Amino acid sequence: MTDRSPIPYLDLKRVNDTFQPRLSEAVDRVVRSGWYLRGEETRRFEEEFAAYCGVKYCVGTGNGLDALTLILLAYRELGLLVPGDEVIVPANTYIATIFAVLRAGLRPVLCEPSPLDHNMDVEMMERLVTPCTRVLLPVHLYGCLARMDDICRVAREHNLLVVEDAAQAHGAALPPLEEGQPLRRAGSLGHAAAFSFYPAKNLGALGDGGAVTTNDEFLARMVRSIANYGSPVKHIHDFPGLNSRLDEVQAAVLSVKLPRLDEDNARRRDIARRYALGICWERLGCPCRDGLPYNAAYYLDDSPAGRMRHVWHVFPVITPRRDELMRHLESQGVYTQMHYPVPPHRQKVLQGELGTCSLPVTERLASQELSLPLWPTMTDDEVQHVIDALNIL
Ligand SMILES: Cc1ncc(COP(=O)(O)O)c(C=O)c1O
């Protein structure tokens, strides 16, 4: 054990304290307003978040799982999907992605990730397309954008919908297609996208929250109706609905936090770069090239891959010594997590839903991934503590 203070995986109190007193003022304003759902705060945040993502519409929802489910249900009501249609999803995602597909009565088809960026392997994805495929559902895992240009090309060739699961990627962006144009942000890269504002996310509320973003007016209207008991106008229920709305308190909180998202993501990138350059990767048994992790390009802004703005929701270390490393770090006062040690296809609840699958890359990641502490208000000393603790192993 060291005499330095312990480093939690994430210290949300310290993150949210830096938004005070504006967070408490925003909550207080809503409490005093007497209006708690479907009001001015939600309308304003939806407008701000749509503008931030670079889309025309944003619809607040109760959480990220509902946001994804609502997009798929809305496409069903609009006649673009029918029960049993196939949706290609990454096998190494949080289980919510797959639950959303099943809740919408569709069939998830699991695709292996690329070991380079842990996102959907686009070549395999293309091989999985069948006449029953209707949707490609990439997840921007850990804050790293999936290969959206390639995914959208495949979608165009096969006439498929592209739904982004952007729950881990608020603010992640591709460079503009032409100079002088804005960045192309997560949430604007497919036909529709789902976000989660779970408190630990890069843009986190003080409870559950989510959003759908899209440029499709019909889809946005349908999502809003289904999320409000299938009601397009008061007293009229045209569709089987859910109750899933972003509430006024969470919307007010998110409006306080959104203006600092880019700055917070820049600090996340800075910490990721420090980890990449400071840790002795070879000694940890991590796949490396020239002493840097094999995916080093993502850490270095001047490389072609580095031009993609990775937002480091999670900093993954991939090593066969994962469990030993986790115990060692804990003995040094550094707390880590795993994303995700039991992959969805191994979960009891999905047995019988997914057919038999052989997913060796997904299984290797599940047994080897360790996530280091990374949040925007970590100090440089704390980052160095993590690096030192790893380098003495
Ligand atoms: C990739 C991914 N998709 C969907 C979700 C679901 O979001 P929520 O927890 O807000 O329902 C999460 C949340 O952790 C996630 O990480």
The ligand as an ORCA input file, in Angstrom:
! r2SCAN-3c Opt
* xyz 0 1
  C     -23.355      1.111    -25.141
  C     -24.545      1.397    -24.281
  N     -25.776      1.359    -24.831
  C     -26.887      1.632    -24.110
  C     -26.802      1.953    -22.777
  C     -28.057      2.155    -22.010
  O     -28.152      3.404    -21.386
  P     -29.010      3.585    -20.030
  O     -28.241      2.983    -18.913
  O     -29.159      5.067    -19.899
  O     -30.322      2.917    -20.249
  C     -25.554      2.029    -22.165
  C     -25.456      2.384    -20.743
  O     -24.646      2.080    -19.992
  C     -24.381      1.734    -22.936
  O     -23.157      1.785    -22.398
*
